Every structure is written in structure tokens, then in C-alpha cells.
Amino acid sequence: MKKSNLAVATAVSGLLALAGTALTPSVAVAAEKEKCYGVVKAGKNDCATKTSSCAGTSKTDGQKDAFVMVPKGLCDRLAGSSKEAK
């Protein structure tokens, strides 16, 4: 392999490794999120609901038992939101 190709391959590998660690969510980041019910668009929920078995299956906008994970504190400021399923 040429020296220039080796340098490019090394640089790209380094960037990919760095991006992989930057995109991996840490426990601290996960702790800074909360479930927010009643604000999800149809089909955009994060997990199962009382009426559906998996993520992305909410039937209506603002479904009261469907949630999305949001940064802590944001749910309190969204109209129609709740921290508990209704």
C-alpha cells in the first residue's frame, strides 16, 4: 500500500472510531431523558402502548398511552403532555 493510501486509511479509521464513541449513548445521557405521553405523532411512539405491541405503532396523534423520550424538563412545557399514561 502506498504511504498516501495508508495515511488516508488510518485517518478514516480514526474518524470512524471517534464517531462510534461519540454516537454511543452513555448512562448519563439516558438519565437526562424522560417519557412524555400524549404528544407523539401517529406512528412515531418510542415503545409499546396499551393498544399496540411495539414502537412506531401508535394510531393517532396525541395518543394518551403512547410516549416519546424527551430531554428532562421538556415534557412539562409541551401542551397536552403528561409524564404518566392516561
N, CA and C atoms as an extended XYZ file, in Angstrom:
258
Properties=species:S:1:pos:R:3:atomname:S:1:resname:S:1:resid:I:1 pbc="F F F"
N         0.847       -1.168        0.000 N   MET     1
C         0.000        0.000        0.000 CA  MET     1
C         0.895        1.235        0.000 C   MET     1
N         0.533        2.235       -0.793 N   LYS     2
C         1.288        3.479       -0.832 CA  LYS     2
C         1.171        4.204        0.497 C   LYS     2
N         2.179        5.035        0.772 N   LYS     3
C         2.165        5.787        2.020 CA  LYS     3
C         0.960        6.715        2.088 C   LYS     3
N         0.585        7.318        0.975 N   SER     4
C        -0.565        8.237        0.983 CA  SER     4
C        -1.855        7.475        1.235 C   SER     4
N        -2.004        6.289        0.642 N   ASN     5
C        -3.199        5.476        0.881 CA  ASN     5
C        -3.258        4.997        2.330 C   ASN     5
N        -2.108        4.639        2.868 N   LEU     6
C        -2.044        4.190        4.244 CA  LEU     6
C        -2.444        5.326        5.188 C   LEU     6
N        -1.969        6.527        4.902 N   ALA     7
C        -2.310        7.683        5.740 CA  ALA     7
C        -3.809        7.973        5.673 C   ALA     7
N        -4.389        7.910        4.498 N   VAL     8
C        -5.822        8.160        4.336 CA  VAL     8
C        -6.628        7.075        5.059 C   VAL     8
N        -6.230        5.826        4.897 N   ALA     9
C        -6.938        4.728        5.551 CA  ALA     9
C        -6.863        4.861        7.071 C   ALA     9
N        -5.712        5.244        7.574 N   THR    10
C        -5.550        5.438        9.017 CA  THR    10
C        -6.422        6.583        9.516 C   THR    10
N        -6.454        7.681        8.759 N   ALA    11
C        -7.256        8.835        9.149 CA  ALA    11
C        -8.746        8.487        9.155 C   ALA    11
N        -9.189        7.796        8.123 N   VAL    12
C       -10.595        7.407        8.041 CA  VAL    12
C       -10.955        6.454        9.175 C   VAL    12
N       -10.104        5.494        9.458 N   SER    13
C       -10.356        4.556       10.553 CA  SER    13
C       -10.449        5.291       11.887 C   SER    13
N        -9.568        6.248       12.083 N   GLY    14
C        -9.591        7.037       13.313 CA  GLY    14
C       -10.871        7.833       13.451 C   GLY    14
N       -11.319        8.437       12.360 N   LEU    15
C       -12.557        9.211       12.393 CA  LEU    15
C       -13.769        8.321       12.660 C   LEU    15
N       -13.787        7.149       12.051 N   LEU    16
C       -14.891        6.217       12.288 CA  LEU    16
C       -14.914        5.749       13.738 C   LEU    16
N       -13.751        5.483       14.293 N   ALA    17
C       -13.683        5.062       15.689 CA  ALA    17
C       -14.148        6.182       16.606 C   ALA    17
N       -13.747        7.404       16.298 N   LEU    18
C       -14.156        8.549       17.097 CA  LEU    18
C       -15.653        8.772       16.984 C   LEU    18
N       -16.200        8.666       15.796 N   ALA    19
C       -17.643        8.844       15.599 CA  ALA    19
C       -18.419        7.762       16.336 C   ALA    19
N       -17.920        6.549       16.346 N   GLY    20
C       -18.584        5.461       17.044 CA  GLY    20
C       -18.683        5.719       18.531 C   GLY    20
N       -17.636        6.266       19.132 N   THR    21
C       -17.703        6.558       20.562 CA  THR    21
C       -18.568        7.778       20.827 C   THR    21
N       -18.612        8.713       19.908 N   ALA    22
C       -19.429        9.909       20.101 CA  ALA    22
C       -20.909        9.589       19.970 C   ALA    22
N       -21.272        8.605       19.171 N   LEU    23
C       -22.666        8.274       18.945 CA  LEU    23
C       -23.215        7.269       19.949 C   LEU    23
N       -22.343        6.657       20.720 N   THR    24
C       -22.790        5.680       21.704 CA  THR    24
C       -23.376        6.410       22.901 C   THR    24
N       -24.663        6.196       23.200 N   PRO    25
C       -25.256        6.907       24.335 CA  PRO    25
C       -24.689        6.386       25.649 C   PRO    25
N       -24.387        7.287       26.536 N   SER    26
C       -23.873        6.873       27.832 CA  SER    26
C       -25.011        6.798       28.832 C   SER    26
N       -24.739        6.241       29.952 N   VAL    27
C       -25.742        6.126       31.003 CA  VAL    27
C       -26.169        7.512       31.461 C   VAL    27
N       -25.231        8.454       31.514 N   ALA    28
C       -25.560        9.810       31.944 CA  ALA    28
C       -26.541       10.475       30.985 C   ALA    28
N       -26.367       10.263       29.684 N   VAL    29
C       -27.269       10.846       28.698 CA  VAL    29
C       -28.644       10.222       28.827 C   VAL    29
N       -28.716        8.921       29.019 N   ALA    30
C       -30.002        8.238       29.166 CA  ALA    30
C       -30.734        8.724       30.418 C   ALA    30
N       -29.991        9.054       31.464 N   ALA    31
C       -30.607        9.525       32.698 CA  ALA    31
C       -31.179       10.929       32.537 C   ALA    31
N       -30.769       11.652       31.518 N   GLU    32
C       -31.238       13.013       31.289 CA  GLU    32
C       -32.482       13.050       30.403 C   GLU    32
N       -33.116       11.918       30.187 N   LYS    33
C       -34.319       11.834       29.365 CA  LYS    33
C       -35.481       11.325       30.202 C   LYS    33
N       -36.707       11.609       29.741 N   GLU    34
C       -37.897       11.133       30.425 CA  GLU    34
C       -38.970       10.792       29.411 C   GLU    34
N       -39.902        9.934       29.818 N   LYS    35
C       -41.026        9.572       28.959 CA  LYS    35
C       -42.028       10.712       28.972 C   LYS    35
N       -42.542       11.052       27.787 N   CYS    36
C       -43.543       12.106       27.672 CA  CYS    36
C       -44.719       11.541       26.873 C   CYS    36
N       -45.861       11.413       27.526 N   TYR    37
C       -47.061       10.817       26.936 CA  TYR    37
C       -47.963       11.886       26.333 C   TYR    37
N       -48.697       11.520       25.301 N   GLY    38
C       -49.736       12.375       24.748 CA  GLY    38
C       -49.283       13.414       23.739 C   GLY    38
N       -48.029       13.383       23.330 N   VAL    39
C       -47.541       14.390       22.381 CA  VAL    39
C       -46.992       13.780       21.096 C   VAL    39
N       -47.081       12.477       20.977 N   VAL    40
C       -46.482       11.758       19.852 CA  VAL    40
C       -47.382       11.819       18.614 C   VAL    40
N       -46.767       11.998       17.462 N   LYS    41
C       -47.497       11.891       16.194 CA  LYS    41
C       -47.784       10.417       15.922 C   LYS    41
N       -48.826       10.141       15.181 N   ALA    42
C       -49.201        8.767       14.852 CA  ALA    42
C       -48.016        8.025       14.232 C   ALA    42
N       -47.726        6.845       14.749 N   GLY    43
C       -46.652        6.011       14.215 CA  GLY    43
C       -45.252        6.402       14.643 C   GLY    43
N       -45.108        7.324       15.585 N   LYS    44
C       -43.783        7.796       15.998 CA  LYS    44
C       -43.464        7.514       17.459 C   LYS    44
N       -44.261        6.677       18.132 N   ASN    45
C       -44.017        6.387       19.540 CA  ASN    45
C       -42.746        5.567       19.723 C   ASN    45
N       -42.153        5.668       20.924 N   ASP    46
C       -40.883        5.003       21.212 CA  ASP    46
C       -41.027        3.569       21.710 C   ASP    46
N       -42.161        3.177       22.217 N   CYS    47
C       -42.290        1.827       22.764 CA  CYS    47
C       -43.739        1.371       22.711 C   CYS    47
N       -43.986        0.177       23.189 N   ALA    48
C       -45.334       -0.394       23.170 CA  ALA    48
C       -46.304        0.445       23.988 C   ALA    48
N       -47.574        0.363       23.655 N   THR    49
C       -48.638        1.061       24.383 CA  THR    49
C       -49.645        0.035       24.869 C   THR    49
N       -50.698        0.495       25.514 N   LYS    50
C       -51.749       -0.422       25.966 CA  LYS    50
C       -52.469       -1.057       24.788 C   LYS    50
N       -52.488       -0.355       23.652 N   THR    51
C       -53.248       -0.837       22.497 CA  THR    51
C       -52.380       -1.319       21.345 C   THR    51
N       -51.061       -1.245       21.465 N   SER    52
C       -50.169       -1.735       20.405 CA  SER    52
C       -48.948       -2.386       21.023 C   SER    52
N       -48.316       -3.278       20.259 N   SER    53
C       -47.271       -4.107       20.850 CA  SER    53
C       -45.836       -3.651       20.604 C   SER    53
N       -45.622       -2.627       19.780 N   CYS    54
C       -44.240       -2.223       19.547 CA  CYS    54
C       -44.128       -0.753       19.166 C   CYS    54
N       -42.900       -0.280       19.096 N   ALA    55
C       -42.626        1.115       18.760 CA  ALA    55
C       -43.114        1.434       17.351 C   ALA    55
N       -43.518        2.687       17.161 N   GLY    56
C       -43.944        3.130       15.842 CA  GLY    56
C       -45.323        2.665       15.431 C   GLY    56
N       -46.148        2.267       16.391 N   THR    57
C       -47.468        1.740       16.035 CA  THR    57
C       -48.626        2.514       16.644 C   THR    57
N       -48.369        3.705       17.184 N   SER    58
C       -49.494        4.483       17.726 CA  SER    58
C       -50.427        4.841       16.578 C   SER    58
N       -51.707        4.842       16.867 N   LYS    59
C       -52.722        5.001       15.822 CA  LYS    59
C       -53.103        6.449       15.529 C   LYS    59
N       -53.031        7.318       16.548 N   THR    60
C       -53.465        8.698       16.367 CA  THR    60
C       -52.447        9.678       16.932 C   THR    60
N       -52.483       10.909       16.453 N   ASP    61
C       -51.660       11.972       17.035 CA  ASP    61
C       -52.135       12.222       18.460 C   ASP    61
N       -51.199       12.409       19.376 N   GLY    62
C       -51.550       12.726       20.754 CA  GLY    62
C       -52.150       11.588       21.537 C   GLY    62
N       -51.928       10.357       21.093 N   GLN    63
C       -52.477        9.185       21.794 CA  GLN    63
C       -51.989        9.204       23.241 C   GLN    63
N       -52.904        9.122       24.197 N   LYS    64
C       -52.602        9.318       25.616 CA  LYS    64
C       -51.725        8.238       26.232 C   LYS    64
N       -51.661        7.043       25.657 N   ASP    65
C       -50.821        5.983       26.228 CA  ASP    65
C       -49.538        5.760       25.433 C   ASP    65
N       -49.263        6.600       24.440 N   ALA    66
C       -48.035        6.490       23.640 CA  ALA    66
C       -47.041        7.552       24.099 C   ALA    66
N       -45.772        7.149       24.229 N   PHE    67
C       -44.780        8.117       24.682 CA  PHE    67
C       -43.609        8.233       23.730 C   PHE    67
N       -42.855        9.304       23.929 N   VAL    68
C       -41.595        9.544       23.238 CA  VAL    68
C       -40.614       10.020       24.307 C   VAL    68
N       -39.350        9.642       24.173 N   MET    69
C       -38.332       10.076       25.130 CA  MET    69
C       -37.898       11.497       24.761 C   MET    69
N       -37.910       12.385       25.741 N   VAL    70
C       -37.522       13.781       25.540 CA  VAL    70
C       -36.522       14.185       26.614 C   VAL    70
N       -35.769       15.261       26.389 N   PRO    71
C       -34.863       15.741       27.444 CA  PRO    71
C       -35.653       16.089       28.711 C   PRO    71
N       -35.057       15.792       29.862 N   LYS    72
C       -35.711       16.052       31.139 CA  LYS    72
C       -36.150       17.512       31.236 C   LYS    72
N       -37.384       17.731       31.658 N   GLY    73
C       -37.927       19.076       31.814 CA  GLY    73
C       -38.745       19.560       30.631 C   GLY    73
N       -38.538       18.980       29.450 N   LEU    74
C       -39.252       19.421       28.258 CA  LEU    74
C       -40.724       19.015       28.303 C   LEU    74
N       -41.024       17.855       28.816 N   CYS    75
C       -42.397       17.348       28.817 CA  CYS    75
C       -43.335       18.308       29.553 C   CYS    75
N       -42.873       18.898       30.637 N   ASP    76
C       -43.696       19.827       31.401 CA  ASP    76
C       -44.096       21.054       30.582 C   ASP    76
N       -43.328       21.374       29.556 N   ARG    77
C       -43.580       22.571       28.763 CA  ARG    77
C       -44.369       22.307       27.485 C   ARG    77
N       -44.678       21.062       27.178 N   LEU    78
C       -45.407       20.735       25.956 CA  LEU    78
C       -46.910       20.669       26.223 C   LEU    78
N       -47.688       21.313       25.371 N   ALA    79
C       -49.149       21.321       25.525 CA  ALA    79
C       -49.704       19.919       25.355 C   ALA    79
N       -50.569       19.513       26.249 N   GLY    80
C       -51.217       18.210       26.164 CA  GLY    80
C       -50.367       17.056       26.642 C   GLY    80
N       -49.225       17.349       27.240 N   SER    81
C       -48.307       16.276       27.651 CA  SER    81
C       -48.578       15.807       29.071 C   SER    81
N       -48.043       14.630       29.375 N   SER    82
C       -48.153       14.040       30.697 CA  SER    82
C       -46.956       13.130       30.910 C   SER    82
N       -46.508       13.012       32.150 N   LYS    83
C       -45.411       12.086       32.461 CA  LYS    83
C       -45.929       10.695       32.779 C   LYS    83
N       -47.255       10.524       32.749 N   GLU    84
C       -47.876        9.227       33.015 CA  GLU    84
C       -48.893        8.907       31.922 C   GLU    84
N       -49.019        7.639       31.593 N   ALA    85
C       -50.011        7.211       30.599 CA  ALA    85
C       -51.411        7.422       31.151 C   ALA    85
N       -52.316        7.816       30.289 N   LYS    86
C       -53.700        8.037       30.724 CA  LYS    86
C       -54.634        7.166       29.947 C   LYS    86
